Amino acid sequence: MSSMDDTVDRNLDTLSRRLAELESATDTALAGGVPDRLPQNDTAAHPSFAELTAANDRLRAQRGWTDIDLDNALTPEQRAGFDRWRARQRSPWDRDDVLAVGFATVLGVAALWYDTAIDGAVAQGLGATRKTGWMRAWERAGKRLPIDYTGPGFGGRAHRVRSPGHDLVRPFEALRQIRAGEFRGVRWEYGDKHDVTVGGRFREVDSLPEALVLWAQHLAADLVTSMSLPMPGSSWLYALDNRALRTFAHEVYLGTSAGNGLNVRSGLLTPSLSVITTEVILRTHVHARACAATGSARLDEREQARRSELLLAAHSLVGLASAGKTLGRMIVLDDRKSMALRHVNVPVLLRMGCLAVQVAHDRRARSKAAAQDWDELAANLLE
């Protein structure tokens, strides 16, 4: 509980005790008795919140009121409303939060700095799965599919970028080609676009579920190869009537060597490791603190909002470092500057966007739940 919550609780409890004394004195006087003398009010006519708090604290010290009993100070309805208001208030950061964000950021930036070496280790680990029996079975099952056509104009090391069936955001086109048993793609010759359809040489697939399974097995077998799969949307770029975009989509996937370009592994899987590391560190920190304070790892609305703030701060710093490295590489590289884009941490940028929306939503919720200003309350009482 923050110091602001303690101040509000003390004031409510003090006012409740003073009202109880006034009611008791009134009842005694109405019954014909002589009530005890009540303490003088040492506050100004229209005190500020700080002045009222100071006066109440002096009274509590004089009367020995050390306990806070909000159950007696508020009715059940008032207590429920107060709890809802308090639960929406922002929980400020402390030193431990800053240290946790700093630690997560250092690890994220380190992963970004050595992203090429880490991606090489990931590629080696995925490549080892190709030797397993189940992956070999999947590779055999995905053979002779039309999406793997490598005829004239569609072959080479970067042939997957020219095949819609290898694009993760075009599942309907991939399944349609597998069901129909024909390949459909686009070939460019001297600036002229040619729609290519090839059929009659591929296996037949009877049902949509079978086509879906075969497509998944084929993509899984391609994912663990050195070239992996092209980034989602690459086949659309290659089909556009813009040579610069087509060249970009092809070269950024082709890379300077096999597997050294921007693909699903290097652009999504490997960068996701730093995102996961940050999430694990900060979520563990927040839930561990909640468990130590309340005995439960469950977070209230304030703690959930603080968790989102911590995550946004750490991911933003890593995203900034990612953008800085990418820009630096583009400045330094003399040729093939597009290859610098492989250092862009796409997952962290996506996570930043989601967290920014969440933090903005939390701020709007807090602003709508804000209590009236002290001066507004005083003005309402005088009306």
C-alpha beads as a LAMMPS data file, in Angstrom:
LAMMPS data file: protein, C-alpha beads

383 atoms
382 bonds

1 atom types
1 bond types

-500.0 500.0 xlo xhi
-500.0 500.0 ylo yhi
-500.0 500.0 zlo zhi

Masses

1 110.0

Atoms # bond

1 1 1 0.000 0.000 0.000
2 1 1 1.377 3.427 -0.929
3 1 1 1.805 6.383 1.423
4 1 1 -1.115 8.154 -0.292
5 1 1 -3.392 5.201 0.571
6 1 1 -2.189 5.309 4.201
7 1 1 -3.006 9.033 4.403
8 1 1 -6.516 8.537 3.040
9 1 1 -7.110 5.592 5.378
10 1 1 -5.940 7.565 8.434
11 1 1 -8.152 10.533 7.590
12 1 1 -11.201 8.340 7.055
13 1 1 -10.593 6.507 10.311
14 1 1 -10.057 9.770 12.237
15 1 1 -13.223 11.351 10.845
16 1 1 -15.170 8.203 11.704
17 1 1 -13.924 8.272 15.307
18 1 1 -14.734 11.979 15.696
19 1 1 -18.208 11.489 14.278
20 1 1 -18.750 8.590 16.687
21 1 1 -17.727 10.854 19.604
22 1 1 -20.101 13.606 18.412
23 1 1 -22.981 11.151 18.112
24 1 1 -22.238 9.794 21.587
25 1 1 -22.106 13.307 23.087
26 1 1 -25.358 14.233 21.343
27 1 1 -27.110 11.122 22.647
28 1 1 -25.860 11.851 26.181
29 1 1 -27.083 15.479 26.026
30 1 1 -30.497 14.446 24.681
31 1 1 -30.807 11.966 27.535
32 1 1 -30.218 14.761 30.091
33 1 1 -26.626 13.907 30.876
34 1 1 -23.455 15.960 30.654
35 1 1 -21.229 14.791 27.782
36 1 1 -17.460 14.719 28.050
37 1 1 -15.620 17.716 26.666
38 1 1 -14.613 17.170 23.066
39 1 1 -11.170 18.206 21.756
40 1 1 -10.955 21.544 19.960
41 1 1 -10.679 21.542 16.186
42 1 1 -7.245 23.026 15.400
43 1 1 -7.744 23.163 11.643
44 1 1 -8.435 26.229 9.520
45 1 1 -11.892 27.008 8.186
46 1 1 -11.078 25.581 4.783
47 1 1 -7.946 23.476 5.215
48 1 1 -6.021 21.894 2.419
49 1 1 -5.720 18.142 2.337
50 1 1 -2.206 18.347 3.789
51 1 1 -3.393 20.635 6.626
52 1 1 -6.295 18.343 7.443
53 1 1 -3.992 15.316 7.431
54 1 1 -1.525 17.026 9.785
55 1 1 -4.316 18.033 12.206
56 1 1 -5.780 14.527 12.175
57 1 1 -2.372 12.979 12.796
58 1 1 -1.844 15.267 15.812
59 1 1 -5.230 14.250 17.180
60 1 1 -4.493 10.571 16.631
61 1 1 -1.229 10.926 18.551
62 1 1 -2.994 12.688 21.449
63 1 1 -5.805 10.133 21.644
64 1 1 -3.645 7.071 21.005
65 1 1 -5.535 6.030 17.894
66 1 1 -3.040 3.708 16.266
67 1 1 -5.339 1.211 14.547
68 1 1 -7.241 1.891 11.332
69 1 1 -10.676 0.297 11.114
70 1 1 -12.273 1.114 7.790
71 1 1 -15.032 -1.443 8.365
72 1 1 -16.504 0.863 11.005
73 1 1 -15.566 4.053 9.177
74 1 1 -17.448 3.152 5.985
75 1 1 -20.665 1.421 5.109
76 1 1 -20.324 -1.764 3.023
77 1 1 -21.331 0.187 -0.096
78 1 1 -18.854 2.964 0.663
79 1 1 -16.107 0.454 1.410
80 1 1 -16.724 -1.329 -1.892
81 1 1 -16.606 1.966 -3.782
82 1 1 -13.453 3.041 -1.941
83 1 1 -11.761 -0.269 -2.734
84 1 1 -12.663 0.114 -6.398
85 1 1 -11.237 3.635 -6.451
86 1 1 -8.058 2.619 -4.647
87 1 1 -7.549 -0.413 -6.901
88 1 1 -7.450 1.865 -9.957
89 1 1 -4.812 4.232 -8.606
90 1 1 -1.335 4.078 -10.070
91 1 1 1.223 2.152 -8.038
92 1 1 4.507 4.125 -8.225
93 1 1 7.815 2.474 -9.017
94 1 1 10.461 1.937 -6.375
95 1 1 14.167 1.118 -6.501
96 1 1 13.589 -2.622 -6.978
97 1 1 11.412 -1.929 -10.014
98 1 1 14.102 0.228 -11.596
99 1 1 16.729 -2.438 -10.941
100 1 1 14.518 -5.151 -12.454
101 1 1 13.926 -3.064 -15.590
102 1 1 17.642 -2.334 -15.846
103 1 1 18.598 -5.994 -15.504
104 1 1 16.058 -7.107 -18.113
105 1 1 17.209 -4.351 -20.471
106 1 1 20.875 -5.308 -20.132
107 1 1 20.098 -8.906 -21.075
108 1 1 17.885 -7.795 -23.964
109 1 1 20.530 -5.455 -25.365
110 1 1 23.213 -8.145 -24.958
111 1 1 21.049 -10.568 -26.950
112 1 1 20.626 -7.866 -29.592
113 1 1 24.358 -7.163 -29.762
114 1 1 25.165 -10.832 -30.311
115 1 1 22.071 -11.577 -32.402
116 1 1 24.057 -13.027 -35.311
117 1 1 25.892 -15.497 -33.081
118 1 1 22.678 -16.408 -31.251
119 1 1 20.866 -16.929 -34.548
120 1 1 23.694 -19.231 -35.652
121 1 1 23.240 -21.300 -32.508
122 1 1 19.469 -21.420 -33.050
123 1 1 19.982 -22.461 -36.674
124 1 1 22.350 -25.206 -35.568
125 1 1 19.863 -26.427 -32.979
126 1 1 16.993 -26.461 -35.463
127 1 1 19.200 -28.145 -38.037
128 1 1 19.855 -30.983 -35.593
129 1 1 16.133 -31.800 -35.616
130 1 1 16.364 -32.685 -39.319
131 1 1 18.138 -35.890 -38.320
132 1 1 15.273 -37.042 -36.101
133 1 1 12.936 -39.730 -37.357
134 1 1 9.753 -37.674 -37.034
135 1 1 11.211 -34.714 -38.953
136 1 1 12.423 -36.990 -41.736
137 1 1 8.934 -38.461 -41.904
138 1 1 7.440 -34.963 -42.172
139 1 1 9.933 -34.067 -44.890
140 1 1 8.989 -37.141 -46.901
141 1 1 5.273 -36.430 -46.401
142 1 1 5.679 -32.908 -47.782
143 1 1 7.387 -33.964 -50.995
144 1 1 5.913 -33.448 -54.476
145 1 1 3.681 -30.575 -53.464
146 1 1 3.022 -27.807 -56.027
147 1 1 4.151 -25.077 -53.626
148 1 1 7.712 -26.447 -53.936
149 1 1 7.931 -25.916 -57.702
150 1 1 11.451 -24.843 -58.800
151 1 1 11.118 -24.682 -62.573
152 1 1 12.446 -21.899 -64.853
153 1 1 12.267 -18.554 -63.062
154 1 1 11.406 -20.107 -59.722
155 1 1 14.545 -21.974 -58.702
156 1 1 17.657 -20.993 -56.818
157 1 1 18.522 -20.637 -53.164
158 1 1 15.802 -18.030 -52.612
159 1 1 13.045 -19.883 -54.482
160 1 1 10.725 -19.867 -51.447
161 1 1 10.283 -16.101 -51.605
162 1 1 8.699 -16.531 -55.049
163 1 1 6.270 -19.207 -53.869
164 1 1 3.006 -18.059 -52.209
165 1 1 2.807 -21.487 -50.597
166 1 1 5.793 -20.686 -48.387
167 1 1 4.297 -17.416 -47.135
168 1 1 2.796 -17.768 -43.656
169 1 1 0.213 -15.048 -44.289
170 1 1 -1.165 -16.732 -47.419
171 1 1 -2.544 -20.033 -46.131
172 1 1 -5.622 -19.995 -48.379
173 1 1 -3.522 -19.708 -51.542
174 1 1 -1.200 -22.455 -50.329
175 1 1 -4.053 -24.832 -49.522
176 1 1 -5.778 -24.009 -52.786
177 1 1 -2.654 -24.933 -54.764
178 1 1 -2.175 -28.165 -52.821
179 1 1 -5.828 -29.183 -53.313
180 1 1 -5.772 -28.290 -57.023
181 1 1 -2.392 -29.920 -57.595
182 1 1 -1.052 -26.916 -59.487
183 1 1 1.499 -24.212 -58.790
184 1 1 0.648 -20.562 -59.386
185 1 1 3.208 -17.791 -59.200
186 1 1 4.542 -14.650 -60.810
187 1 1 7.646 -14.388 -63.000
188 1 1 9.170 -11.075 -64.035
189 1 1 11.126 -10.741 -67.284
190 1 1 12.526 -7.345 -68.268
191 1 1 9.838 -5.565 -66.272
192 1 1 6.989 -7.632 -67.708
193 1 1 4.798 -9.676 -65.364
194 1 1 3.908 -13.245 -66.304
195 1 1 1.391 -15.300 -64.356
196 1 1 2.657 -18.882 -64.316
197 1 1 0.497 -21.964 -63.703
198 1 1 2.040 -25.435 -63.648
199 1 1 0.068 -28.627 -63.037
200 1 1 -0.115 -32.307 -63.854
201 1 1 3.121 -33.317 -62.111
202 1 1 2.246 -33.088 -58.420
203 1 1 0.589 -35.429 -55.939
204 1 1 -3.172 -35.431 -55.494
205 1 1 -4.730 -34.394 -52.186
206 1 1 -8.346 -35.363 -51.610
207 1 1 -9.431 -33.284 -48.600
208 1 1 -8.789 -29.929 -46.975
209 1 1 -7.695 -31.446 -43.615
210 1 1 -5.114 -33.592 -45.439
211 1 1 -3.878 -30.536 -47.358
212 1 1 -3.580 -28.574 -44.113
213 1 1 -1.536 -31.320 -42.455
214 1 1 0.758 -31.681 -45.471
215 1 1 1.284 -27.906 -45.672
216 1 1 2.185 -27.743 -41.971
217 1 1 4.609 -30.653 -42.297
218 1 1 6.216 -29.123 -45.378
219 1 1 6.701 -25.723 -43.691
220 1 1 8.086 -27.342 -40.546
221 1 1 10.644 -29.262 -42.604
222 1 1 11.628 -26.059 -44.431
223 1 1 11.788 -24.014 -41.218
224 1 1 14.660 -26.063 -39.812
225 1 1 16.796 -25.683 -42.939
226 1 1 19.506 -23.025 -43.153
227 1 1 17.361 -20.776 -45.381
228 1 1 14.300 -21.237 -43.143
229 1 1 11.125 -19.550 -44.459
230 1 1 10.831 -16.027 -45.885
231 1 1 9.329 -13.334 -43.685
232 1 1 5.514 -13.180 -43.876
233 1 1 4.334 -11.075 -46.813
234 1 1 7.520 -11.504 -48.858
235 1 1 5.728 -13.226 -51.760
236 1 1 3.334 -10.261 -51.993
237 1 1 6.273 -7.861 -52.262
238 1 1 7.794 -9.999 -54.996
239 1 1 4.524 -9.887 -56.962
240 1 1 4.266 -6.070 -56.908
241 1 1 4.902 -3.971 -60.011
242 1 1 7.836 -2.247 -58.343
243 1 1 11.331 -3.472 -59.105
244 1 1 12.871 -1.908 -55.992
245 1 1 10.475 -3.776 -53.697
246 1 1 10.921 -7.025 -55.615
247 1 1 14.700 -6.707 -55.394
248 1 1 14.455 -5.887 -51.713
249 1 1 12.268 -8.940 -50.935
250 1 1 14.610 -11.218 -52.864
251 1 1 17.959 -9.905 -51.595
252 1 1 16.998 -9.541 -47.953
253 1 1 15.938 -13.210 -47.897
254 1 1 18.842 -14.416 -50.025
255 1 1 21.438 -12.843 -47.721
256 1 1 25.167 -12.834 -48.230
257 1 1 25.316 -16.578 -47.599
258 1 1 22.904 -19.448 -46.942
259 1 1 20.778 -18.619 -43.898
260 1 1 22.409 -15.224 -43.328
261 1 1 19.440 -13.237 -44.627
262 1 1 16.223 -12.088 -43.016
263 1 1 13.898 -15.028 -42.578
264 1 1 11.380 -16.388 -40.064
265 1 1 14.138 -17.816 -37.889
266 1 1 16.420 -14.773 -37.822
267 1 1 13.597 -12.216 -37.909
268 1 1 11.027 -13.775 -35.577
269 1 1 12.219 -16.840 -33.660
270 1 1 15.661 -15.661 -32.531
271 1 1 14.551 -12.096 -31.564
272 1 1 11.680 -13.607 -29.583
273 1 1 14.232 -14.985 -27.119
274 1 1 15.016 -11.494 -25.807
275 1 1 11.294 -10.724 -25.557
276 1 1 10.680 -13.920 -23.598
277 1 1 13.640 -13.203 -21.306
278 1 1 12.337 -9.724 -20.484
279 1 1 8.823 -11.023 -19.872
280 1 1 10.041 -13.797 -17.561
281 1 1 12.303 -11.504 -15.504
282 1 1 9.785 -8.711 -14.944
283 1 1 6.747 -10.935 -14.457
284 1 1 8.670 -13.001 -11.911
285 1 1 9.714 -9.808 -10.134
286 1 1 6.177 -8.382 -9.925
287 1 1 4.466 -11.622 -8.909
288 1 1 7.173 -12.468 -6.362
289 1 1 6.708 -9.077 -4.709
290 1 1 2.957 -9.524 -4.613
291 1 1 3.357 -12.979 -3.088
292 1 1 5.757 -11.643 -0.433
293 1 1 3.390 -8.787 0.452
294 1 1 0.019 -10.548 0.384
295 1 1 0.802 -14.263 0.355
296 1 1 -0.706 -14.596 -3.112
297 1 1 0.838 -14.119 -6.547
298 1 1 -2.451 -12.708 -7.837
299 1 1 -2.184 -9.069 -8.925
300 1 1 -4.783 -6.366 -8.389
301 1 1 -5.479 -3.685 -10.976
302 1 1 -2.731 -1.385 -9.678
303 1 1 -0.083 -4.105 -9.802
304 1 1 -1.204 -5.181 -13.257
305 1 1 -0.854 -1.586 -14.456
306 1 1 2.628 -1.339 -12.920
307 1 1 3.619 -4.622 -14.581
308 1 1 2.579 -3.213 -17.956
309 1 1 4.618 -0.055 -17.296
310 1 1 7.722 -2.040 -16.365
311 1 1 7.416 -4.255 -19.420
312 1 1 6.860 -1.283 -21.732
313 1 1 9.936 0.490 -20.353
314 1 1 12.234 -2.526 -20.784
315 1 1 10.932 -3.475 -24.245
316 1 1 11.148 0.164 -25.389
317 1 1 14.804 0.395 -24.385
318 1 1 15.609 -2.835 -26.234
319 1 1 13.599 -1.638 -29.238
320 1 1 15.521 1.632 -29.225
321 1 1 18.814 -0.279 -29.176
322 1 1 17.551 -2.433 -32.060
323 1 1 16.685 0.630 -34.127
324 1 1 20.064 2.175 -33.295
325 1 1 22.002 -0.885 -34.383
326 1 1 19.997 -1.175 -37.590
327 1 1 20.537 2.483 -38.451
328 1 1 24.239 2.215 -37.631
329 1 1 24.659 -0.805 -39.874
330 1 1 22.848 0.959 -42.719
331 1 1 25.256 3.893 -42.411
332 1 1 28.364 1.726 -42.194
333 1 1 27.540 -0.790 -44.924
334 1 1 28.574 0.392 -48.377
335 1 1 26.462 -2.074 -50.310
336 1 1 23.379 -4.179 -49.618
337 1 1 22.214 -1.803 -46.909
338 1 1 18.930 -3.710 -46.789
339 1 1 20.758 -6.509 -44.962
340 1 1 20.908 -4.249 -41.906
341 1 1 17.165 -4.866 -41.464
342 1 1 17.909 -8.345 -40.126
343 1 1 18.874 -6.601 -36.876
344 1 1 15.405 -5.102 -36.421
345 1 1 13.757 -6.873 -33.487
346 1 1 10.265 -7.276 -34.914
347 1 1 8.790 -9.189 -31.931
348 1 1 9.887 -6.516 -29.448
349 1 1 8.363 -3.785 -31.622
350 1 1 5.065 -5.657 -31.779
351 1 1 5.128 -6.212 -28.026
352 1 1 5.869 -2.508 -27.480
353 1 1 2.790 -1.579 -29.486
354 1 1 0.525 -3.888 -27.495
355 1 1 1.903 -2.641 -24.168
356 1 1 1.593 1.012 -25.218
357 1 1 -2.102 0.452 -25.933
358 1 1 -2.533 -1.276 -22.559
359 1 1 -0.744 1.485 -20.608
360 1 1 -2.808 4.157 -22.380
361 1 1 -5.993 2.251 -21.507
362 1 1 -4.925 2.042 -17.851
363 1 1 -4.329 5.793 -17.774
364 1 1 -7.781 6.485 -19.207
365 1 1 -9.351 4.157 -16.634
366 1 1 -7.539 5.970 -13.822
367 1 1 -8.601 9.368 -15.100
368 1 1 -12.248 8.296 -15.212
369 1 1 -12.006 6.866 -11.698
370 1 1 -10.317 9.951 -10.211
371 1 1 -11.907 11.314 -7.055
372 1 1 -12.977 14.945 -6.773
373 1 1 -10.323 17.490 -5.956
374 1 1 -10.208 18.662 -2.312
375 1 1 -11.176 22.204 -3.333
376 1 1 -14.095 20.833 -5.350
377 1 1 -15.341 18.900 -2.328
378 1 1 -15.117 22.005 -0.144
379 1 1 -16.975 24.087 -2.735
380 1 1 -19.732 21.458 -2.979
381 1 1 -20.178 21.495 0.794
382 1 1 -20.614 25.301 0.781
383 1 1 -23.310 25.275 -1.897

Bonds

1 1 1 2
2 1 2 3
3 1 3 4
4 1 4 5
5 1 5 6
6 1 6 7
7 1 7 8
8 1 8 9
9 1 9 10
10 1 10 11
11 1 11 12
12 1 12 13
13 1 13 14
14 1 14 15
15 1 15 16
16 1 16 17
17 1 17 18
18 1 18 19
19 1 19 20
20 1 20 21
21 1 21 22
22 1 22 23
23 1 23 24
24 1 24 25
25 1 25 26
26 1 26 27
27 1 27 28
28 1 28 29
29 1 29 30
30 1 30 31
31 1 31 32
32 1 32 33
33 1 33 34
34 1 34 35
35 1 35 36
36 1 36 37
37 1 37 38
38 1 38 39
39 1 39 40
40 1 40 41
41 1 41 42
42 1 42 43
43 1 43 44
44 1 44 45
45 1 45 46
46 1 46 47
47 1 47 48
48 1 48 49
49 1 49 50
50 1 50 51
51 1 51 52
52 1 52 53
53 1 53 54
54 1 54 55
55 1 55 56
56 1 56 57
57 1 57 58
58 1 58 59
59 1 59 60
60 1 60 61
61 1 61 62
62 1 62 63
63 1 63 64
64 1 64 65
65 1 65 66
66 1 66 67
67 1 67 68
68 1 68 69
69 1 69 70
70 1 70 71
71 1 71 72
72 1 72 73
73 1 73 74
74 1 74 75
75 1 75 76
76 1 76 77
77 1 77 78
78 1 78 79
79 1 79 80
80 1 80 81
81 1 81 82
82 1 82 83
83 1 83 84
84 1 84 85
85 1 85 86
86 1 86 87
87 1 87 88
88 1 88 89
89 1 89 90
90 1 90 91
91 1 91 92
92 1 92 93
93 1 93 94
94 1 94 95
95 1 95 96
96 1 96 97
97 1 97 98
98 1 98 99
99 1 99 100
100 1 100 101
101 1 101 102
102 1 102 103
103 1 103 104
104 1 104 105
105 1 105 106
106 1 106 107
107 1 107 108
108 1 108 109
109 1 109 110
110 1 110 111
111 1 111 112
112 1 112 113
113 1 113 114
114 1 114 115
115 1 115 116
116 1 116 117
117 1 117 118
118 1 118 119
119 1 119 120
120 1 120 121
121 1 121 122
122 1 122 123
123 1 123 124
124 1 124 125
125 1 125 126
126 1 126 127
127 1 127 128
128 1 128 129
129 1 129 130
130 1 130 131
131 1 131 132
132 1 132 133
133 1 133 134
134 1 134 135
135 1 135 136
136 1 136 137
137 1 137 138
138 1 138 139
139 1 139 140
140 1 140 141
141 1 141 142
142 1 142 143
143 1 143 144
144 1 144 145
145 1 145 146
146 1 146 147
147 1 147 148
148 1 148 149
149 1 149 150
150 1 150 151
151 1 151 152
152 1 152 153
153 1 153 154
154 1 154 155
155 1 155 156
156 1 156 157
157 1 157 158
158 1 158 159
159 1 159 160
160 1 160 161
161 1 161 162
162 1 162 163
163 1 163 164
164 1 164 165
165 1 165 166
166 1 166 167
167 1 167 168
168 1 168 169
169 1 169 170
170 1 170 171
171 1 171 172
172 1 172 173
173 1 173 174
174 1 174 175
175 1 175 176
176 1 176 177
177 1 177 178
178 1 178 179
179 1 179 180
180 1 180 181
181 1 181 182
182 1 182 183
183 1 183 184
184 1 184 185
185 1 185 186
186 1 186 187
187 1 187 188
188 1 188 189
189 1 189 190
190 1 190 191
191 1 191 192
192 1 192 193
193 1 193 194
194 1 194 195
195 1 195 196
196 1 196 197
197 1 197 198
198 1 198 199
199 1 199 200
200 1 200 201
201 1 201 202
202 1 202 203
203 1 203 204
204 1 204 205
205 1 205 206
206 1 206 207
207 1 207 208
208 1 208 209
209 1 209 210
210 1 210 211
211 1 211 212
212 1 212 213
213 1 213 214
214 1 214 215
215 1 215 216
216 1 216 217
217 1 217 218
218 1 218 219
219 1 219 220
220 1 220 221
221 1 221 222
222 1 222 223
223 1 223 224
224 1 224 225
225 1 225 226
226 1 226 227
227 1 227 228
228 1 228 229
229 1 229 230
230 1 230 231
231 1 231 232
232 1 232 233
233 1 233 234
234 1 234 235
235 1 235 236
236 1 236 237
237 1 237 238
238 1 238 239
239 1 239 240
240 1 240 241
241 1 241 242
242 1 242 243
243 1 243 244
244 1 244 245
245 1 245 246
246 1 246 247
247 1 247 248
248 1 248 249
249 1 249 250
250 1 250 251
251 1 251 252
252 1 252 253
253 1 253 254
254 1 254 255
255 1 255 256
256 1 256 257
257 1 257 258
258 1 258 259
259 1 259 260
260 1 260 261
261 1 261 262
262 1 262 263
263 1 263 264
264 1 264 265
265 1 265 266
266 1 266 267
267 1 267 268
268 1 268 269
269 1 269 270
270 1 270 271
271 1 271 272
272 1 272 273
273 1 273 274
274 1 274 275
275 1 275 276
276 1 276 277
277 1 277 278
278 1 278 279
279 1 279 280
280 1 280 281
281 1 281 282
282 1 282 283
283 1 283 284
284 1 284 285
285 1 285 286
286 1 286 287
287 1 287 288
288 1 288 289
289 1 289 290
290 1 290 291
291 1 291 292
292 1 292 293
293 1 293 294
294 1 294 295
295 1 295 296
296 1 296 297
297 1 297 298
298 1 298 299
299 1 299 300
300 1 300 301
301 1 301 302
302 1 302 303
303 1 303 304
304 1 304 305
305 1 305 306
306 1 306 307
307 1 307 308
308 1 308 309
309 1 309 310
310 1 310 311
311 1 311 312
312 1 312 313
313 1 313 314
314 1 314 315
315 1 315 316
316 1 316 317
317 1 317 318
318 1 318 319
319 1 319 320
320 1 320 321
321 1 321 322
322 1 322 323
323 1 323 324
324 1 324 325
325 1 325 326
326 1 326 327
327 1 327 328
328 1 328 329
329 1 329 330
330 1 330 331
331 1 331 332
332 1 332 333
333 1 333 334
334 1 334 335
335 1 335 336
336 1 336 337
337 1 337 338
338 1 338 339
339 1 339 340
340 1 340 341
341 1 341 342
342 1 342 343
343 1 343 344
344 1 344 345
345 1 345 346
346 1 346 347
347 1 347 348
348 1 348 349
349 1 349 350
350 1 350 351
351 1 351 352
352 1 352 353
353 1 353 354
354 1 354 355
355 1 355 356
356 1 356 357
357 1 357 358
358 1 358 359
359 1 359 360
360 1 360 361
361 1 361 362
362 1 362 363
363 1 363 364
364 1 364 365
365 1 365 366
366 1 366 367
367 1 367 368
368 1 368 369
369 1 369 370
370 1 370 371
371 1 371 372
372 1 372 373
373 1 373 374
374 1 374 375
375 1 375 376
376 1 376 377
377 1 377 378
378 1 378 379
379 1 379 380
380 1 380 381
381 1 381 382
382 1 382 383
